[in-house]
Amino acid sequence: MNVLYKYCDQLGAVKILGSLELKLPYISQVNDPLECKPFFDEQGGTTAMEEQCIRRFKRQGKVPSSNWRQILQEKSQKGEVSKLRQELTKCIDDMKQKSCLLSVSQEARSAVMWAHYADKHKGGVIGIDFDNIFPGFRINMERVDYSTQRPKLNIWDDYYSNEFKEKYFKTLITKSSGWDYESEFRNIFDDADLRDFEKGGLACLKDFNGKKTWFLRLNPESVREVIFGLYTEDSLKSAIEKLIKRPELQHVRLRQAEESETYILGLVDIKR
């Protein structure tokens, strides 16, 4: 079992439990402009450009002209480096608009997380088993690395290398150390992945606030617990208790957050 936690505002908790679906925002919609965006390293300059051209000549079986280095130098002076950086930026921006982010936390007791993502302690937290999110199918959730340095991609070496996807993946699971209180785990799905899921009935694309939005459909057995916040109102508690009385959710554990002698919240079981 691999239970991770989804922080929800009041409406979100009801929607997830009522529909058994998780909304997947596109990466371009997140609030950190540096999310999944590497730093482009131009180290190597003319030497790296020459080495890249030589590799390309060899791949294509071509014999370079006698003045190819002069031509390359002229292209460099005309801003070829800037053009390549723009090409890379556009490629990544396109990816961010076509790839969705599933984000959850390892920690259910963070007072800061409750304040930021659960409607100032008035919402709820849903514990989901990602080893059982679909019947007979698990999703690998990657632990986010927190760093003061953005992952680097070398314009000359990495973009054309066979390891580009692997190196770019590091960007997808790295965030600023300022976000480390989130204890985040995540997965990235592109449109092709989600359309495959849709064919199997595991995802759906529908209108949400006027935009086409992807949702993952949850196996009811994957919903393991619901936690009420310090200030969750009785009306929301009643609505959630009613939802988890459905036959497919009667196994769900119900808990209440409470103050403790530290800044980490305590959790106590609620009898059902």
C-alpha positions in Angstrom: 0.0 0.0 0.0 1.3 3.5 -1.0 -1.0 6.1 0.6 -0.4 9.7 -0.3 -2.5 12.7 0.5 -4.6 15.1 -1.6 -5.3 18.4 0.1 -8.7 19.8 -0.9 -10.8 22.9 -0.3 -14.4 22.4 0.9 -15.9 21.9 -2.6 -12.9 19.9 -3.9 -13.3 17.2 -1.2 -17.0 16.7 -2.0 -16.3 16.6 -5.7 -13.5 14.0 -5.5 -15.5 11.7 -3.2 -18.7 12.2 -5.1 -17.3 11.6 -8.6 -14.3 9.4 -7.6 -12.2 11.5 -10.0 -9.0 13.5 -9.7 -8.6 16.7 -11.7 -5.3 17.0 -13.6 -4.2 20.5 -14.3 -1.8 21.2 -17.2 1.7 22.1 -16.1 1.2 25.5 -17.8 -1.5 26.3 -15.3 0.6 25.9 -12.1 1.5 29.0 -10.1 5.3 28.6 -10.3 6.6 30.0 -13.6 9.8 27.9 -13.3 7.9 24.7 -12.8 9.4 22.0 -15.1 11.6 24.6 -16.8 15.3 23.9 -17.0 18.1 26.5 -17.1 19.8 26.5 -20.5 23.5 26.2 -20.2 25.4 27.5 -23.2 28.9 26.4 -21.9 31.1 25.2 -24.7 30.4 28.0 -27.2 32.1 27.7 -30.6 34.0 24.5 -29.7 30.8 22.7 -28.8 29.1 24.0 -32.0 32.0 22.5 -34.1 31.8 19.2 -32.3 28.0 19.1 -32.9 28.5 19.8 -36.6 31.2 17.1 -36.9 28.8 14.5 -35.3 26.0 15.6 -37.7 28.3 15.2 -40.7 29.3 11.7 -39.6 25.6 10.7 -39.0 24.7 12.0 -42.5 27.7 10.6 -44.2 28.7 14.0 -45.6 32.1 15.5 -46.3 32.2 19.1 -45.0 33.3 21.9 -47.2 36.7 23.4 -46.6 35.3 26.6 -45.1 32.6 25.0 -42.9 34.2 26.4 -39.7 34.0 29.9 -41.2 30.3 29.4 -42.1 29.6 28.2 -38.6 31.3 31.2 -37.0 29.2 33.5 -39.2 26.0 31.7 -38.1 27.1 32.1 -34.5 27.6 35.8 -34.9 24.1 36.0 -36.5 22.5 34.7 -33.3 22.2 30.9 -34.0 22.7 30.3 -30.2 19.7 32.6 -29.4 17.6 30.8 -32.1 18.4 27.4 -30.6 17.5 28.6 -27.1 14.2 30.0 -28.4 13.5 26.6 -30.1 14.2 24.8 -26.9 12.0 27.2 -24.9 9.1 26.8 -27.4 9.5 23.0 -27.3 9.2 23.0 -23.5 6.4 25.5 -23.4 4.4 23.3 -25.8 5.1 20.3 -23.6 3.8 22.2 -20.5 0.5 22.9 -22.4 0.1 19.3 -23.4 1.2 17.5 -20.2 -0.8 17.2 -17.0 0.5 17.1 -13.4 -0.8 14.8 -10.6 0.5 16.2 -7.3 0.0 14.8 -3.8 1.9 14.9 -0.5 3.5 12.4 1.7 2.4 14.3 4.8 -1.1 14.7 6.1 -0.3 16.6 9.3 1.4 19.8 8.0 -0.4 22.9 9.4 1.2 25.0 6.6 -0.2 22.6 3.9 -3.6 22.7 5.5 -3.5 26.5 5.5 -2.4 26.8 1.8 -4.3 23.9 0.1 -7.2 23.0 2.4 -9.1 26.3 2.7 -7.3 27.4 5.8 -8.1 24.2 7.7 -11.7 24.2 6.7 -11.4 21.7 3.9 -10.2 18.1 4.0 -7.4 15.7 3.1 -8.0 12.5 1.2 -5.6 9.6 1.5 -5.3 7.6 -1.7 -3.4 4.3 -2.3 -1.5 4.8 -5.5 -0.7 1.1 -5.7 -4.4 0.5 -6.2 -5.6 3.7 -8.0 -6.9 1.6 -10.9 -8.1 -2.0 -10.5 -5.0 -4.1 -10.9 -2.9 -1.2 -11.9 -0.5 1.1 -10.0 0.8 4.5 -10.7 4.5 5.2 -9.9 4.6 8.5 -8.0 8.0 10.2 -8.1 9.4 11.9 -5.0 10.1 15.6 -5.8 13.7 16.8 -5.3 14.0 20.3 -3.7 17.0 22.4 -4.7 18.4 25.9 -4.7 19.7 25.3 -8.3 17.5 24.6 -11.4 18.4 21.5 -13.4 20.6 22.4 -16.3 20.4 21.4 -20.0 23.3 22.1 -22.1 22.1 23.6 -25.5 24.9 21.8 -27.4 25.3 18.5 -25.8 22.0 17.5 -24.1 19.5 18.6 -26.7 20.9 16.3 -29.4 21.9 13.4 -27.1 20.1 10.1 -26.6 19.9 11.0 -22.9 17.8 14.2 -23.4 14.5 12.7 -22.2 16.2 11.2 -19.1 17.9 14.5 -18.3 14.8 16.5 -18.9 12.9 14.1 -16.6 15.0 15.5 -13.7 13.6 18.9 -14.4 10.1 17.5 -14.1 10.7 16.2 -10.6 12.7 19.1 -9.2 11.4 22.2 -7.5 12.7 25.2 -5.6 13.8 24.4 -2.0 11.2 27.0 -1.0 8.5 24.4 -1.7 10.0 21.7 0.4 7.3 21.9 3.1 5.0 20.2 0.5 6.8 16.8 0.7 5.4 16.3 -2.8 5.1 13.2 -4.9 4.1 13.6 -8.6 3.5 12.1 -11.9 3.4 13.7 -15.4 0.9 12.5 -18.0 0.9 13.7 -21.6 -2.2 13.8 -23.8 -1.2 10.5 -25.4 -1.0 8.7 -22.0 -4.4 10.1 -21.0 -6.1 9.1 -24.3 -4.9 5.6 -23.7 -6.4 5.7 -20.2 -9.6 7.1 -21.7 -9.9 4.1 -24.0 -9.7 1.8 -20.9 -12.3 3.9 -19.0 -9.6 5.1 -16.6 -9.7 8.8 -17.5 -12.1 11.3 -19.0 -11.8 14.7 -20.7 -14.6 17.1 -19.9 -15.4 20.8 -19.5 -14.3 22.4 -16.2 -14.7 26.2 -15.8 -15.0 26.6 -19.6 -11.8 24.6 -20.4 -11.3 21.0 -21.5 -9.8 19.2 -18.5 -8.5 15.7 -17.8 -9.7 13.7 -14.9 -8.4 10.4 -13.6 -11.0 7.9 -12.4 -10.3 6.4 -9.0 -10.8 2.8 -8.1 -13.0 3.2 -4.9 -10.7 0.8 -3.1 -7.9 3.3 -3.5 -9.6 5.8 -1.3 -8.3 4.8 2.1 -9.1 7.8 4.5 -10.6 11.2 4.8 -9.3 13.7 7.4 -11.3 16.7 8.6 -9.4 20.0 9.3 -9.3 22.0 12.6 -12.1 24.2 11.3 -14.1 21.9 9.0 -17.7 22.9 9.4 -20.3 20.3 10.5 -22.2 20.8 7.2 -19.1 19.6 5.2 -18.5 16.7 7.7 -22.1 15.6 7.2 -21.8 15.7 3.4 -18.6 13.7 3.5 -20.0 11.2 6.0 -23.0 10.7 3.7 -20.7 10.1 0.6 -18.6 7.5 2.3 -21.7 5.5 3.4 -22.0 4.4 -0.2 -21.3 0.6 -0.4 -18.1 1.2 -2.4 -16.6 3.6 0.2 -17.6 2.0 3.5 -14.1 0.9 4.1 -12.8 4.5 4.2 -11.2 5.5 7.5 -12.4 8.8 9.0 -10.0 11.0 11.0 -10.0 14.4 12.7 -7.0 16.8 12.8 -6.3 18.3 16.2 -3.8 20.6 17.8 -0.7 19.1 19.5 2.2 20.4 21.6 4.2 20.9 18.3 3.3 22.6 15.0 2.6 19.2 13.6 -1.1 18.3 13.8 -2.4 15.2 15.6 -4.9 12.9 14.0 -7.6 10.9 15.8 -9.9 8.3 14.5 -13.6 9.1 14.3 -16.0 6.2 14.9 -18.4 5.5 12.0 
